[in-house]
């Protein structure tokens, strides 16, 4: 049995009231963060959805999907 998932509604509260969209985007995308040792139950969504270009002006369905997820997570934040 793995670790319990984090509560996505408390990200801002746990970061001093600040919701960092770039940090959440990077966490969802997952390909630029070091992997933990062992098996992770959370997939690397950047690999599942498709590659995200480093060029922010390049069209990318993966970037669009991860941006929408990031924006949704922002809307569910609780104090």
DSSP file (Angstrom, degrees, kcal/mol; ACC not computed):
  #  RESIDUE AA STRUCTURE BP1 BP2  ACC     N-H-->O    O-->H-N    N-H-->O    O-->H-N    TCO  KAPPA ALPHA  PHI   PSI    X-CA   Y-CA   Z-CA
    1    1 A X              0   0    0      0, 0.0     3,-0.1     0, 0.0     2,-0.0   0.000 360.0 360.0 360.0 131.6    0.0    0.0    0.0
    2    2 A X        -     0   0    0      1,-0.2     2,-0.1    39,-0.0     3,-0.1  -0.064 360.0 -66.6 -85.1-172.8    1.4    3.4   -1.0
    3    3 A X        -     0   0    0      1,-0.1    -1,-0.2    -2,-0.0     2,-0.1  -0.391  58.5 -97.0 -72.5 153.7    1.3    6.8    0.6
    4    4 A X        -     0   0    0      1,-0.1    -1,-0.1    -3,-0.1     2,-0.0  -0.455  46.9-103.9 -67.5 143.2   -2.1    8.6    1.0
    5    5 A X        -     0   0    0     -2,-0.1    -1,-0.1     1,-0.1     2,-0.1  -0.326  39.8-102.7 -66.6 152.9   -2.7   11.1   -1.8
    6    6 A X        -     0   0    0      1,-0.1     2,-1.0    -3,-0.1    -1,-0.1  -0.383  33.3-107.0 -73.2 155.8   -2.2   14.8   -0.9
    7    7 A X    >   -     0   0    0      1,-0.2     3,-1.8    -2,-0.1    -1,-0.1  -0.749  28.5-163.0 -84.0 105.5   -5.3   16.9   -0.3
    8    8 A X  G >  S+     0   0    0     -2,-1.0     3,-0.6     1,-0.3    -1,-0.2   0.628  82.9  67.4 -68.0 -12.4   -5.4   19.1   -3.4
    9    9 A X  G 3  S+     0   0    0      1,-0.2    69,-3.1    68,-0.1    -1,-0.3   0.524  99.3  50.0 -85.0  -4.1   -7.7   21.5   -1.7
   10   10 A X  G <> S+     0   0    0     -3,-1.8     4,-2.4    67,-0.2    -1,-0.2   0.199  71.7 108.7-118.6  15.6   -5.1   22.7    0.8
   11   11 A X  H <> S+     0   0    0     -3,-0.6     4,-0.6     1,-0.2     7,-0.2   0.941  84.9  43.3 -59.0 -49.3   -2.1   23.4   -1.5
   12   12 A X  H >4>S+     0   0    0      1,-0.2     5,-2.4     2,-0.2     3,-1.3   0.936 113.4  51.2 -63.5 -46.2   -2.4   27.2   -1.0
   13   13 A X  H >45S+     0   0    0     65,-0.4     3,-0.9     1,-0.3    -1,-0.2   0.891 109.1  50.9 -59.0 -40.5   -3.0   27.0    2.8
   14   14 A X  H 3<5S+     0   0    0     -4,-2.4    -1,-0.3     1,-0.3    -2,-0.2   0.577 109.0  54.1 -75.6  -8.0    0.1   24.7    3.2
   15   15 A X  T X<5S-     0   0    0     -3,-1.3     3,-1.4    -4,-0.6    -1,-0.3  -0.225 130.1 -86.1-118.4  41.8    2.1   27.3    1.2
   16   16 A X  T < 5S-     0   0    0     -3,-0.9    -3,-0.2     1,-0.3    -2,-0.1   0.781  86.1 -54.7  64.7  28.7    1.4   30.4    3.3
   17   17 A X  T 3 <S+     0   0    0     -5,-2.4     2,-0.5     1,-0.2    -1,-0.3   0.488 109.6 122.2  85.5   3.4   -1.8   31.2    1.4
   18   18 A X    <   -     0   0    0     -3,-1.4     2,-0.7    -6,-0.8    -1,-0.2  -0.871  47.5-159.5-107.0 130.5    0.0   31.2   -2.0
   19   19 A X        -     0   0    0     -2,-0.5     2,-1.0    -3,-0.1     3,-0.1  -0.926  10.9-157.4-103.7 111.2   -1.0   29.0   -4.9
   20   20 A X     >  -     0   0    0     -2,-0.7     4,-2.5     1,-0.2     5,-0.2  -0.765   7.4-170.3 -94.4  99.8    1.9   28.7   -7.3
   21   21 A X  H  > S+     0   0    0     -2,-1.0     4,-3.0     1,-0.2     5,-0.2   0.896  86.0  53.4 -56.9 -42.6    0.5   27.8  -10.7
   22   22 A X  H  > S+     0   0    0      1,-0.2     4,-2.3     2,-0.2    -1,-0.2   0.902 110.9  47.1 -60.9 -38.1    4.0   27.1  -12.1
   23   23 A X  H  > S+     0   0    0      2,-0.2     4,-2.2    -3,-0.2    -2,-0.2   0.912 114.0  46.3 -68.8 -41.6    4.8   24.7   -9.3
   24   24 A X  H  X S+     0   0    0     -4,-2.5     4,-2.4     2,-0.2     5,-0.2   0.922 112.2  51.4 -66.4 -42.8    1.5   22.9   -9.5
   25   25 A X  H  X S+     0   0    0     -4,-3.0     4,-3.0    -5,-0.2     5,-0.2   0.940 111.2  47.9 -56.6 -48.2    1.9   22.7  -13.3
   26   26 A X  H  X S+     0   0    0     -4,-2.3     4,-2.8     1,-0.2     6,-0.3   0.869 110.4  51.7 -63.0 -37.4    5.4   21.2  -12.9
   27   27 A X  H  < S+     0   0    0     -4,-2.2    -1,-0.2     2,-0.2    -2,-0.2   0.903 113.7  43.5 -66.9 -40.3    4.2   18.7  -10.3
   28   28 A X  H  < S+     0   0    0     -4,-2.4    17,-0.8     1,-0.2    18,-0.4   0.938 115.5  47.9 -68.2 -46.4    1.4   17.5  -12.6
   29   29 A X  H  < S-     0   0    0     -4,-3.0    17,-2.5    -5,-0.2    18,-0.3   0.930  84.9-179.1 -62.5 -46.4    3.7   17.4  -15.7
   30   30 A X    ><  +     0   0    0     -4,-2.8     3,-0.5    -5,-0.2    -1,-0.1   0.275  46.0 102.6  75.4  -9.8    6.3   15.6  -13.6
   31   31 A X  T 3  S+     0   0    0      1,-0.2    -1,-0.1    -5,-0.1     4,-0.1   0.668  81.0  49.7 -84.9 -13.5    9.1   15.1  -16.2
   32   32 A X  T 3  S+     0   0    0     -6,-0.3     2,-0.4     2,-0.1    -1,-0.2   0.399  96.5  83.4-102.9   2.7   11.3   17.9  -14.8
   33   33 A X  S <  S-     0   0    0     -3,-0.5     2,-0.1    -7,-0.2     0, 0.0  -0.828  88.4-104.6-105.6 143.5   11.2   16.8  -11.2
   34   34 A X        -     0   0    0     -2,-0.4     2,-0.2     1,-0.1    -2,-0.1  -0.420  38.3-119.7 -65.3 139.5   13.5   14.1   -9.7
   35   35 A X        -     0   0    0     -2,-0.1    -1,-0.1    -4,-0.1     3,-0.1  -0.534  25.2-115.4 -78.4 144.9   11.7   10.8   -9.2
   36   36 A X        -     0   0    0     -2,-0.2     4,-0.1     1,-0.1    -1,-0.1  -0.381  40.5 -91.4 -72.0 157.1   11.5    9.4   -5.7
   37   37 A X  S    S+     0   0    0     -2,-0.1    -1,-0.1     2,-0.1     2,-0.1  -0.388  92.9  18.5 -65.9 149.1   13.2    6.1   -5.0
   38   38 A X  S    S-     0   0    0     -3,-0.1     2,-0.4    -2,-0.1    -2,-0.0  -0.342 111.1 -29.4  86.3-169.0   11.1    3.1   -5.5
   39   39 A X        -     0   0    0     -2,-0.1     2,-0.5     2,-0.0    -2,-0.1  -0.707  55.3-149.0 -90.1 131.3    7.9    2.7   -7.4
   40   40 A X        -     0   0    0     -2,-0.4    -2,-0.1     1,-0.1    -5,-0.0  -0.850   8.1-157.7-100.3 134.0    5.6    5.7   -7.7
   41   41 A X  S    S+     0   0    0     -2,-0.5     2,-0.6     2,-0.1    -1,-0.1   0.692  77.1  81.5 -80.2 -18.6    1.8    5.1   -7.9
   42   42 A X  S    S-     0   0    0     -3,-0.0    -2,-0.1     1,-0.0     2,-0.0  -0.767  82.0-133.1 -89.1 123.4    1.4    8.5   -9.5
   43   43 A X        -     0   0    0     -2,-0.6     2,-1.2     1,-0.1     3,-0.1  -0.316  22.3-107.6 -70.2 159.4    2.1    8.4  -13.2
   44   44 A X    >>  -     0   0    0      1,-0.2     3,-1.7     2,-0.0     4,-1.6  -0.777  34.1-162.4 -84.2  99.1    4.3   11.1  -14.8
   45   45 A X  H 3>>S+     0   0    0     -2,-1.2     4,-3.3   -17,-0.8     5,-0.5   0.792  83.5  64.5 -62.1 -29.8    1.4   12.9  -16.6
   46   46 A X  H 3>5S+     0   0    0    -17,-2.5     4,-0.8   -18,-0.4    -1,-0.3   0.816 108.8  41.9 -61.6 -28.9    3.8   14.6  -19.0
   47   47 A X  H <45S+     0   0    0     -3,-1.7    -2,-0.2   -18,-0.3    -1,-0.2   0.818 117.5  46.5 -84.1 -33.6    4.7   11.2  -20.4
   48   48 A X  H  <5S+     0   0    0     -4,-1.6    -2,-0.2     1,-0.1    -3,-0.2   0.939 120.2  36.3 -73.3 -48.5    1.1    9.9  -20.3
   49   49 A X  H  <5S-     0   0    0     -4,-3.3     2,-0.2     1,-0.3    -3,-0.2   0.861 123.8 -91.8 -75.2 -36.7   -0.6   13.0  -21.9
   50   50 A X     << -     0   0    0     -4,-0.8    -1,-0.3    -5,-0.5    -2,-0.1  -0.669  55.2 -45.8 138.9 165.8    2.3   13.7  -24.3
   51   51 A X        -     0   0    0     -2,-0.2     2,-0.6    -4,-0.1    11,-0.4  -0.319  44.1-146.3 -67.3 144.1    5.4   15.8  -24.4
   52   52 A X        -     0   0    0     10,-0.1     8,-0.1     9,-0.1    -1,-0.1  -0.956  19.7-133.1-109.5 118.2    5.3   19.4  -23.2
   53   53 A X        -     0   0    0     -2,-0.6     5,-0.1     2,-0.2     7,-0.0  -0.350   9.0-131.7 -68.0 148.6    7.7   21.6  -25.2
   54   54 A X  S    S+     0   0    0      2,-0.0     2,-0.8    -2,-0.0    -1,-0.1   0.647  89.6  91.0 -71.8 -14.7    9.9   24.0  -23.3
   55   55 A X    >   -     0   0    0      1,-0.2     3,-1.8     4,-0.1    -2,-0.2  -0.742  66.5-159.9 -84.1 108.0    8.7   26.7  -25.7
   56   56 A X  T 3  S+     0   0    0     -2,-0.8    -1,-0.2     1,-0.3     4,-0.1   0.640  89.3  56.2 -66.1 -11.9    5.7   28.3  -24.1
   57   57 A X  T 3  S+     0   0    0      2,-0.1     2,-0.4    -3,-0.0    -1,-0.3   0.493  84.5  99.3 -97.0  -4.6    4.5   29.7  -27.5
   58   58 A X  S <  S-     0   0    0     -3,-1.8    -5,-0.1     1,-0.1     2,-0.1  -0.685  83.8-111.3 -83.8 132.4    4.5   26.2  -29.2
   59   59 A X        +     0   0    0     -2,-0.4     2,-0.3     4,-0.1     3,-0.1  -0.395  44.9 170.9 -61.1 134.9    1.0   24.6  -29.4
   60   60 A X     >  -     0   0    0      1,-0.1     4,-2.4    -4,-0.1     5,-0.2  -0.865  32.4-159.4-151.9 111.9    0.9   21.6  -27.2
   61   61 A X  H  > S+     0   0    0     -2,-0.3     4,-2.4     1,-0.2     5,-0.2   0.865 100.7  54.1 -57.6 -34.4   -2.2   19.6  -26.3
   62   62 A X  H  > S+     0   0    0    -11,-0.4     4,-2.6     2,-0.2     5,-0.2   0.932 107.8  48.2 -65.8 -44.7   -0.4   18.3  -23.3
   63   63 A X  H  > S+     0   0    0    -12,-0.3     4,-2.5     1,-0.2    -2,-0.2   0.913 112.1  50.5 -61.0 -42.3    0.4   21.8  -22.1
   64   64 A X  H  X S+     0   0    0     -4,-2.4     4,-2.2     2,-0.2    -1,-0.2   0.922 111.7  47.0 -62.1 -44.0   -3.3   22.8  -22.6
   65   65 A X  H  X S+     0   0    0     -4,-2.4     4,-2.1     2,-0.2    -2,-0.2   0.917 114.4  46.0 -65.0 -44.0   -4.5   19.8  -20.6
   66   66 A X  H  X S+     0   0    0     -4,-2.6     4,-2.5     2,-0.2    -1,-0.2   0.866 110.9  53.7 -69.0 -35.6   -2.1   20.3  -17.7
   67   67 A X  H  X S+     0   0    0     -4,-2.5     4,-2.7    -5,-0.2    -1,-0.2   0.919 108.7  49.5 -62.7 -43.5   -2.9   24.1  -17.7
   68   68 A X  H  X S+     0   0    0     -4,-2.2     4,-2.2     2,-0.2    -2,-0.2   0.904 111.3  48.9 -62.9 -41.2   -6.6   23.2  -17.4
   69   69 A X  H  X S+     0   0    0     -4,-2.1     4,-2.5     2,-0.2    -2,-0.2   0.920 111.6  49.6 -62.5 -43.6   -5.9   20.8  -14.5
   70   70 A X  H  X S+     0   0    0     -4,-2.5     4,-1.8     1,-0.2    -2,-0.2   0.920 111.3  48.7 -61.3 -44.8   -3.8   23.5  -12.8
   71   71 A X  H  X S+     0   0    0     -4,-2.7     4,-1.4     1,-0.2    -1,-0.2   0.880 111.1  50.9 -64.3 -38.1   -6.6   26.1  -13.2
   72   72 A X  H  X S+     0   0    0     -4,-2.2     4,-0.9     1,-0.2     3,-0.4   0.935 107.3  52.5 -64.4 -45.8   -9.1   23.6  -11.8
   73   73 A X  H >< S+     0   0    0     -4,-2.5     3,-0.8     1,-0.3    -1,-0.2   0.870 105.3  56.6 -59.8 -36.1   -7.0   22.8   -8.7
   74   74 A X  H >< S+     0   0    0     -4,-1.8     3,-1.2     1,-0.2    -1,-0.3   0.893 103.3  54.7 -59.3 -39.7   -6.8   26.6   -8.1
   75   75 A X  H 3< S+     0   0    0     -4,-1.4    -1,-0.2    -3,-0.4    -2,-0.2   0.682 104.3  54.0 -71.2 -17.1  -10.6   26.7   -8.0
   76   76 A X  T << S+     0   0    0     -4,-0.9    -1,-0.2    -3,-0.8    -2,-0.2   0.292  76.7 130.2-101.4  10.6  -10.9   24.0   -5.3
   77   77 A X    <   -     0   0    0     -3,-1.2     2,-0.3    -4,-0.2   -67,-0.2  -0.417  40.0-160.8 -67.7 137.9   -8.6   25.7   -2.8
   78   78 A X              0   0    0    -69,-3.1   -65,-0.4    -2,-0.1   -66,-0.1  -0.877 360.0 360.0-116.6 151.3  -10.0   25.9    0.8
   79   79 A X              0   0    0     -2,-0.3   -69,-0.1   -67,-0.1    -2,-0.0   0.463 360.0 360.0 -72.0 360.0   -8.8   28.2    3.6
